[in-house]
Amino acid sequence: SQVADGRKKLYGILLICAINLSHKSVFKQIIKLVEEIQTSKASIQVLADKTVGYIVPIIIGLYPCRR
């Protein structure tokens, strides 16, 4: 039978053989997915970044004309 993490055996001998490596665990896969999501940008965010790159210099350039 399989043994989950955090199990205790009070008496006798317990022989455990690792069948799954930590890089295949569900927790590790969730961490990897979150890291990928955080490092990638959504297409709308890329569009917003490009738009701001044009709008901010225009606003700064037109600010002296406000008077």
C-alpha positions as CSV (number, residue, x, y, z in Angstrom):
1,S,0.0,0.0,0.0
2,Q,1.1,3.6,-0.4
3,V,2.3,5.8,2.4
4,A,1.5,9.5,2.5
5,D,3.8,12.1,3.9
6,G,3.6,12.7,7.7
7,R,2.7,9.1,8.6
8,K,4.0,7.5,11.9
9,K,4.7,3.9,12.8
10,L,5.1,3.4,16.5
11,Y,6.4,-0.1,16.7
12,G,8.3,-2.5,14.3
13,I,10.1,-1.8,11.1
14,L,8.8,0.2,8.2
15,L,10.3,-0.1,4.8
16,I,9.4,2.7,2.4
17,C,10.3,2.8,-1.3
18,A,9.9,6.2,-3.2
19,I,7.8,5.7,-6.3
20,N,7.3,9.3,-7.2
21,L,9.9,12.0,-7.3
22,S,9.3,15.5,-5.9
23,H,9.4,17.2,-9.3
24,K,6.3,15.1,-10.3
25,S,4.3,16.0,-7.2
26,V,1.0,17.9,-7.6
27,F,2.3,20.6,-5.3
28,K,5.4,21.1,-7.5
29,Q,3.2,21.2,-10.6
30,I,1.0,23.9,-9.1
31,I,4.1,26.0,-8.2
32,K,5.4,25.6,-11.7
33,L,2.1,26.7,-13.2
34,V,1.8,29.7,-11.0
35,E,5.4,30.7,-11.9
36,E,4.6,30.5,-15.6
37,I,1.5,32.5,-15.2
38,Q,3.3,35.2,-13.2
39,T,6.1,35.6,-15.8
40,S,3.8,35.7,-18.9
41,K,1.8,38.7,-19.9
42,A,-1.8,38.6,-21.2
43,S,-2.3,40.0,-24.7
44,I,-4.4,42.8,-23.2
45,Q,-1.6,43.7,-20.9
46,V,0.9,43.9,-23.8
47,L,-1.5,46.2,-25.7
48,A,-1.9,48.4,-22.6
49,D,1.9,48.7,-22.2
50,K,2.3,49.7,-25.9
51,T,-0.6,52.2,-25.6
52,V,0.8,53.8,-22.4
53,G,4.2,54.0,-24.2
54,Y,2.6,56.4,-26.7
55,I,0.1,58.3,-24.5
56,V,2.4,59.3,-21.7
57,P,5.0,61.2,-23.8
58,I,2.1,63.0,-25.6
59,I,0.5,64.0,-22.3
60,I,3.9,65.2,-21.0
61,G,4.6,67.1,-24.2
62,L,1.2,68.8,-24.1
63,Y,1.3,69.7,-20.5
64,P,3.1,73.1,-21.0
65,C,0.3,74.1,-23.5
66,R,-2.3,73.9,-20.7
67,R,-1.8,77.5,-19.6
